[in-house]
Structure formats: C-alpha cells, structure tokens
Amino acid sequence: MTATPLAPADTTARTPVKGARLRALRGPGGLSLRVEGRALVTGAVLAAVGLALAVVLIGTGDFEIAPADVVRTLLGNGSPADDFIVNDLRLPRVLVAVLVGAALGMAGAVFQSVSRNPLGSPDLLGFGYGSAVGALVVIVLFKGGAAEVAAGAVAGGVLAGAAVYLLAYRQGVHGYRLVLVGIGCSAVLVAVIQYLIAKAQLVEATRAMVWLTGSLAGRDWSQVWPLLATCALLFPLVLGQNRALRMIEMGDDCAYALGVPVERTRMLLMLAAVLLTTAAAAAAGPISFVALAAPQLARRLTRSPGPNLLTGALMGAVLLLASDLASQRAFGADQLPVGVVTGLVGGVYLLWLLVTERRAGRI
C-alpha cells in the first residue's frame, strides 16, 4: 500500500483545515483510505495516554502495584497474588471504563454531527434519562437483579430514542428541532425518575440512587463481555458511515446531491448511537458529560471539522479513565463514584461551551 498526496479535486466531502495534511492510502483493487496526519498523530497519542492511564489505574487501590509489575502480570509473569488482583479484580473495571468511555465518545460524535450542534449529546437529548427510567422501573416496581436492571436500561434508552426521533420528525430530523425535543423529553423523564424514587421503599430508593450516580465499582467480567460484543458490532457499522456522516454535516440537500440516502443513514446512525449509549448505561449507570465533551475536545485537538468518530471514541476512553483515577486518588480516603467526577468536570465544560457558542452567535 503506497501513500500519495490527495489532489484538491478529491476533497469533495469538505474543505480541509488550513495547514492540514491529507494523504490517500491506495491499495490493490482500487481500495483507498484518506488519512489526515494530525488526526492520525492525535489518535496515536490518545491511545498511548489511555494505555498508560489503564496501567496506573490497575495498580491503584488498597494494595498498590507498581506499573512494571502490572505489565509483567498482564503478560502472564506475575505472582499468584498479583495475578488475582490484576486479572480478576481490577482489569474488568478498567476494561469497562475503556469501553463505556469509547461508546459514549462515539455516540456523542454521531449525535453532534447528525444534529450539527455541539449540544447534540445523549446527555441532553434524553437517552441517558430513558435508560435511567427503564432501570428504575425494574428496581422499584419489579425488584429485579443486575441482569434485569441492565435489560431495563437498554429498553428504556431505546424507547426514549424512538420517542425523540418520532417527535422530532417532520420531513426529516433536523438539528435544533432534535435538540429541543430531546431537552423536552429529558424534563419529562427526570420527573418520572423523581416519581419512581419517591414511590420506592428505602432499600429500593437507596439502590436506585446508587445506580443513578454512575459507578465503575464492583464491575466484573459479566459486564465486560456484553459491552465488548456491542462495541465490536456497532463500531465498524458507525465507522463505515463516516463519509456519509461528513456529507450530512454539510446539509441534507448537499448530501442528497452527493448520493447519500440521508434519512435512512441518519436513522441507522442514531439507532447505533442510542444502542451504544444504552449499553454503556447498562454496564456502569448514567455517566454524564463524556459524550458531550469527548467529540468537542477531539475536534479541537485534530482541528478537523469532520465527525472525528474514532478520535472521539479514544478521547471518551481517556476522559473516563482519568476521571476514575481522580475519583480514587484525588479525594483522600473518600472515593467518589466516577459519575460524580464527570458531572463536576462536565458541568464546568458545559458552561464554557455555552459561553463560547453565545459569543460566536450560534445560540
């Protein structure tokens, strides 16, 4: 496979950012892949940072393990005690953090591109609240176990996504209409959550509040495998629609003219993003603001106006790993759930984003 500079005529999808270096990798059979140098370097750096955070996080806990010993144990050369702590107790938690962060980062990138709005996030569109309602119905009304709660979270998120899509549909689904309908549905779902908690008995209410906080504590391999299967299925599907998503960002008319089946593609991508969001909620509860912040931070690092799907997923994983590390080390003996940390950081980020958008005249 050889690399050749991309000619100006090939930049149909969008105009590259000034200073961006585009190359096309061409292989046998006419297969080609457009690569942006800065985005490739950013992705590699984020992957390296995420790997380093994962190693440090695995070694963090009541029984500290040095990073070198963590790596040695992961390669199968650790002591029996280290092997039990690393592979059975801490590795599943870290893998759930990586997968949940990546799923939320990619879902956020899809929704922000589809709505063409930096506020188009699952947090604000109501899908996370839909998952919360589904989980609380199982906890409060049916007193279900962990598997039933996870299934309820998925079902609630999918139903919320379908409701938002149908209510926002009017000769297609368009940016601000999707955001406004999502905010309205969020308000209704929050009221339902409060009603369910008020109706619950003390034990169920406590359990519901723990779930609503969003936490990675106690995660094991039973949460890893379903989430891994969901990501393995949906990530290639979403990445395969990257070019169509770039076209949709330029507007429906332009996308139609370039041969993109806009509404079918939009519905497919939204369904995939909703499933990623609900799968993440089923595994770790509603982790707020990662889906909102990760795509925007990735876009600023790559300086690319495209959807930044893969970079957004890597940024989401890094953000959640860093938040989990902060939740365990930054507050002394009082370890906070990771959802509290992402909420604190994300709230500040949201205020900054709103101020920035207002100054730019977009809201």
C-alpha positions as CSV (number, residue, x, y, z in Angstrom):
1,M,0.0,0.0,0.0
2,T,1.5,3.3,-1.1
3,A,0.8,6.9,0.1
4,T,0.1,9.7,-2.4
5,P,-0.9,13.3,-1.8
6,L,-4.6,14.0,-2.1
7,A,-5.4,16.3,-5.1
8,P,-7.7,19.2,-4.5
9,A,-10.4,17.7,-6.7
10,D,-10.6,14.7,-4.3
11,T,-11.7,16.8,-1.3
12,T,-15.4,16.6,-2.2
13,A,-16.6,15.9,1.4
14,R,-15.3,19.1,2.9
15,T,-12.6,21.7,2.6
16,P,-9.6,20.8,4.7
17,V,-8.5,23.0,7.6
18,K,-5.7,25.3,6.7
19,G,-2.4,23.6,7.4
20,A,-4.0,20.1,7.5
21,R,-2.0,17.5,5.6
22,L,-4.2,15.0,3.7
23,R,-3.0,11.8,2.2
24,A,-4.7,9.0,0.4
25,L,-3.6,5.4,1.1
26,R,-4.2,3.4,-2.1
27,G,-4.2,-0.4,-2.1
28,P,-4.9,-3.2,-4.6
29,G,-8.4,-3.4,-6.1
30,G,-8.9,0.3,-6.0
31,L,-9.2,0.4,-2.2
32,S,-8.3,3.8,-0.8
33,L,-8.3,5.5,2.5
34,R,-8.0,9.2,3.2
35,V,-5.8,10.0,6.2
36,E,-5.2,13.3,7.9
37,G,-1.7,13.4,9.5
38,R,-2.7,15.5,12.6
39,A,-5.7,13.3,13.3
40,L,-3.6,10.1,13.0
41,V,-1.0,11.5,15.4
42,T,-3.7,12.7,17.8
43,G,-5.3,9.2,17.8
44,A,-1.9,7.6,18.5
45,V,-1.2,9.9,21.4
46,L,-4.6,9.4,22.9
47,A,-4.2,5.6,22.6
48,A,-0.8,5.8,24.3
49,V,-2.2,8.1,27.1
50,G,-5.2,5.7,27.6
51,L,-2.9,2.7,27.8
52,A,-0.7,4.5,30.4
53,L,-3.8,5.5,32.4
54,A,-5.1,2.0,32.3
55,V,-1.8,0.5,33.7
56,V,-1.7,3.1,36.5
57,L,-5.4,2.5,37.3
58,I,-4.9,-1.2,37.5
59,G,-2.2,-0.7,40.1
60,T,-4.3,1.7,42.1
61,G,-6.2,0.5,45.2
62,D,-5.8,-0.6,48.8
63,F,-3.0,-2.9,47.6
64,E,-0.7,-0.8,45.4
65,I,1.0,-2.4,42.5
66,A,3.9,-0.8,40.5
67,P,3.2,-0.2,36.8
68,A,6.1,-2.5,35.9
69,D,4.6,-5.3,38.0
70,V,1.2,-4.6,36.4
71,V,2.6,-5.0,32.9
72,R,4.5,-8.2,34.0
73,T,1.3,-9.7,35.4
74,L,-0.7,-8.8,32.3
75,L,1.9,-10.7,30.2
76,G,1.5,-13.7,32.4
77,N,4.7,-13.4,34.5
78,G,3.3,-12.0,37.8
79,S,2.9,-13.7,41.2
80,P,-0.3,-15.5,42.1
81,A,-1.4,-12.7,44.4
82,D,-0.8,-10.0,41.7
83,D,-2.4,-12.2,39.1
84,F,-5.6,-12.5,41.2
85,I,-5.7,-8.7,41.9
86,V,-4.9,-7.6,38.4
87,N,-6.8,-10.1,36.2
88,D,-9.8,-10.9,38.4
89,L,-10.4,-7.7,40.4
90,R,-9.1,-4.7,38.6
91,L,-8.8,-5.5,34.9
92,P,-12.5,-5.9,34.3
93,R,-13.2,-2.5,35.9
94,V,-10.6,-0.8,33.6
95,L,-12.0,-2.6,30.5
96,V,-15.5,-1.4,31.4
97,A,-14.2,2.1,31.8
98,V,-12.4,2.0,28.4
99,L,-15.5,0.5,26.6
100,V,-18.0,2.8,28.3
101,G,-15.9,5.9,27.5
102,A,-15.3,4.9,23.9
103,A,-19.0,4.0,23.4
104,L,-20.1,7.4,24.8
105,G,-17.5,9.3,22.9
106,M,-18.5,7.8,19.6
107,A,-22.2,8.2,20.3
108,G,-21.7,11.8,21.2
109,A,-19.8,12.4,17.9
110,V,-22.6,10.8,15.9
111,F,-25.3,12.9,17.6
112,Q,-23.4,16.2,17.3
113,S,-22.8,15.5,13.6
114,V,-26.4,14.5,12.9
115,S,-27.8,17.5,14.7
116,R,-25.0,19.8,13.6
117,N,-25.0,21.2,17.1
118,P,-22.3,20.9,19.8
119,L,-25.1,20.4,22.3
120,G,-26.4,17.4,20.5
121,S,-25.4,14.9,23.2
122,P,-27.1,11.8,24.6
123,D,-26.9,13.6,28.0
124,L,-29.1,16.4,26.8
125,L,-31.3,14.5,24.3
126,G,-32.8,12.3,27.0
127,F,-31.4,8.9,26.1
128,G,-29.5,8.6,29.3
129,Y,-32.6,9.5,31.3
130,G,-34.6,7.0,29.3
131,S,-32.1,4.3,30.4
132,A,-32.4,5.5,34.0
133,V,-36.2,5.3,33.8
134,G,-36.0,1.7,32.4
135,A,-33.6,0.7,35.2
136,L,-35.6,2.3,38.0
137,V,-38.8,0.7,36.8
138,V,-37.1,-2.7,37.2
139,I,-35.5,-1.8,40.5
140,V,-38.5,-0.1,42.1
141,L,-41.5,-1.9,40.7
142,F,-40.1,-5.4,40.0
143,K,-37.2,-5.5,42.3
144,G,-35.1,-7.2,39.6
145,G,-31.5,-8.3,39.8
146,A,-28.4,-6.9,38.0
147,A,-29.2,-8.6,34.6
148,E,-32.8,-7.4,34.7
149,V,-31.7,-3.8,35.5
150,A,-29.3,-3.8,32.6
151,A,-32.0,-5.1,30.3
152,G,-34.4,-2.4,31.6
153,A,-31.7,0.3,31.0
154,V,-31.3,-0.8,27.4
155,A,-35.1,-1.0,26.8
156,G,-35.7,2.4,28.4
157,G,-32.9,4.1,26.3
158,V,-34.2,2.6,23.0
159,L,-37.8,3.7,23.7
160,A,-36.6,7.2,24.6
161,G,-34.6,7.3,21.4
162,A,-37.6,6.2,19.4
163,A,-39.8,8.8,21.0
164,V,-37.4,11.6,20.4
165,Y,-36.9,10.6,16.8
166,L,-40.7,10.4,16.1
167,L,-41.5,13.7,17.9
168,A,-38.6,15.5,16.0
169,Y,-39.5,14.0,12.6
170,R,-41.1,16.5,10.2
171,Q,-40.0,15.8,6.6
172,G,-36.8,14.6,8.2
173,V,-35.0,15.2,11.5
174,H,-33.1,18.4,11.7
175,G,-30.6,20.0,14.2
176,Y,-32.2,22.3,16.6
177,R,-35.6,20.5,16.4
178,L,-33.9,17.3,17.6
179,V,-32.1,19.2,20.4
180,L,-35.2,21.0,21.6
181,V,-37.4,17.8,21.5
182,G,-34.6,16.0,23.4
183,I,-34.5,18.6,26.1
184,G,-38.3,18.5,26.5
185,C,-38.2,14.7,26.7
186,S,-35.4,14.9,29.3
187,A,-37.5,17.1,31.5
188,V,-40.4,14.6,31.4
189,L,-38.1,11.7,32.1
190,V,-36.5,13.5,35.0
191,A,-40.0,14.0,36.5
192,V,-40.6,10.2,36.1
193,I,-37.3,9.4,37.8
194,Q,-38.2,11.6,40.8
195,Y,-41.7,10.0,41.0
196,L,-40.2,6.5,41.0
197,I,-37.7,7.4,43.7
198,A,-40.5,9.0,45.8
199,K,-42.6,5.9,45.4
200,A,-39.9,3.4,46.3
201,Q,-39.2,1.9,49.7
202,L,-36.0,2.8,51.4
203,V,-34.0,-0.2,50.2
204,E,-35.1,0.2,46.5
205,A,-34.6,4.0,46.7
206,T,-31.1,3.6,48.0
207,R,-30.3,1.1,45.3
208,A,-31.8,3.4,42.7
209,M,-29.7,6.4,43.8
210,V,-26.5,4.3,43.7
211,W,-27.3,3.2,40.2
212,L,-28.2,6.8,39.1
213,T,-24.8,8.1,40.3
214,G,-22.9,6.1,37.8
215,S,-20.1,4.0,39.1
216,L,-17.4,1.5,38.0
217,A,-17.0,-0.1,41.4
218,G,-17.5,-3.8,41.6
219,R,-17.5,-4.3,37.8
220,D,-16.5,-7.8,36.7
221,W,-16.3,-9.8,33.5
222,S,-20.1,-10.2,33.4
223,Q,-20.3,-6.5,32.4
224,V,-17.3,-6.6,30.1
225,W,-18.5,-9.3,27.6
226,P,-21.9,-7.8,26.6
227,L,-20.4,-4.3,26.3
228,L,-17.5,-5.6,24.3
229,A,-19.8,-7.5,21.9
230,T,-22.0,-4.4,21.4
231,C,-18.9,-2.2,20.6
232,A,-17.4,-4.9,18.3
233,L,-20.7,-4.9,16.4
234,L,-21.6,-1.2,16.3
235,F,-18.2,0.5,16.0
236,P,-17.4,-0.9,12.4
237,L,-21.0,-0.1,11.4
238,V,-20.7,3.6,12.5
239,L,-17.2,4.0,11.1
240,G,-18.4,2.6,7.8
241,Q,-20.8,5.5,7.6
242,N,-18.1,8.1,8.2
243,R,-18.2,9.5,4.7
244,A,-22.0,9.7,4.7
245,L,-21.9,11.5,8.0
246,R,-19.5,14.1,6.6
247,M,-21.9,14.7,3.8
248,I,-24.9,15.1,6.2
249,E,-22.9,17.7,8.2
250,M,-23.0,19.9,5.0
251,G,-26.8,19.8,4.9
252,D,-29.4,17.4,3.6
253,D,-29.7,19.0,0.2
254,C,-25.9,18.7,-0.4
255,A,-25.9,15.2,0.9
256,Y,-28.8,14.1,-1.4
257,A,-27.0,15.7,-4.3
258,L,-23.9,13.6,-3.5
259,G,-25.9,10.4,-3.5
260,V,-26.4,9.9,0.3
261,P,-29.7,8.4,1.4
262,V,-30.0,11.0,4.2
263,E,-32.9,9.9,6.3
264,R,-32.1,6.2,6.1
265,T,-28.4,6.9,7.1
266,R,-29.4,9.3,9.8
267,M,-31.9,6.8,11.3
268,L,-29.3,4.0,11.2
269,L,-26.6,6.1,12.8
270,M,-29.0,7.4,15.5
271,L,-30.1,3.8,16.3
272,A,-26.4,2.7,16.6
273,A,-25.6,5.7,18.8
274,V,-28.6,5.0,21.1
275,L,-27.6,1.4,21.5
276,L,-24.0,2.4,22.4
277,T,-25.4,4.9,24.9
278,T,-27.8,2.4,26.5
279,A,-25.2,-0.4,26.6
280,A,-22.8,2.0,28.4
281,A,-25.6,2.9,30.9
282,A,-26.4,-0.8,31.4
283,A,-22.8,-1.5,32.3
284,A,-21.9,1.5,34.5
285,G,-25.0,3.5,35.0
286,P,-25.6,7.0,33.5
287,I,-22.1,8.6,33.2
288,S,-22.7,12.2,32.4
289,F,-21.0,14.7,30.1
290,V,-18.4,12.3,28.5
291,A,-20.5,12.1,25.3
292,L,-20.8,15.9,25.3
293,A,-17.2,16.7,25.9
294,A,-15.2,14.0,24.1
295,P,-16.1,14.8,20.5
296,Q,-15.6,18.5,21.0
297,L,-12.2,18.0,22.6
298,A,-11.2,15.6,19.9
299,R,-12.2,18.1,17.2
300,R,-10.1,20.8,18.8
301,L,-7.1,18.6,19.0
302,T,-7.3,17.3,15.4
303,R,-8.5,20.7,14.1
304,S,-10.7,18.8,11.8
305,P,-14.4,19.8,11.2
306,G,-15.5,16.2,10.4
307,P,-17.3,13.9,12.8
308,N,-14.0,12.6,14.4
309,L,-15.6,9.3,15.3
310,L,-12.5,7.2,16.1
311,T,-10.7,10.1,17.8
312,G,-13.9,10.9,19.8
313,A,-14.1,7.3,21.0
314,L,-10.4,7.4,22.1
315,M,-11.0,10.7,23.9
316,G,-14.0,9.3,25.6
317,A,-12.0,6.4,26.9
318,V,-9.2,8.7,28.1
319,L,-11.6,11.0,29.9
320,L,-13.3,8.2,31.8
321,L,-10.0,6.5,32.7
322,A,-8.7,9.9,34.0
323,S,-12.0,10.5,35.9
324,D,-11.9,7.1,37.5
325,L,-8.3,7.6,38.6
326,A,-9.2,11.0,40.0
327,S,-12.2,9.5,41.9
328,Q,-9.8,7.1,43.6
329,R,-6.8,9.3,44.3
330,A,-7.9,13.0,44.4
331,F,-10.2,12.8,47.5
332,G,-8.1,11.0,50.0
333,A,-9.8,8.1,51.8
334,D,-13.2,9.1,50.4
335,Q,-13.5,7.5,47.0
336,L,-16.3,9.1,44.8
337,P,-18.2,7.3,42.1
338,V,-16.8,8.2,38.7
339,G,-20.2,9.7,37.7
340,V,-19.8,12.4,40.3
341,V,-16.3,13.4,38.9
342,T,-17.6,13.5,35.3
343,G,-20.5,15.6,36.5
344,L,-18.3,18.1,38.2
345,V,-15.9,18.5,35.3
346,G,-18.7,18.3,32.7
347,G,-20.8,21.0,34.3
348,V,-17.9,23.4,34.1
349,Y,-17.2,22.3,30.5
350,L,-20.9,22.8,29.6
351,L,-20.9,26.4,30.9
352,W,-17.7,27.2,29.0
353,L,-19.3,25.7,25.8
354,L,-22.4,27.7,26.2
355,V,-20.5,30.9,26.7
356,T,-18.3,30.1,23.6
357,E,-21.3,29.3,21.4
358,R,-23.1,32.5,22.5
359,R,-20.0,34.7,21.8
360,A,-19.9,33.0,18.3
361,G,-23.5,33.9,17.8
362,R,-24.7,30.3,17.3
363,I,-27.1,30.3,20.3
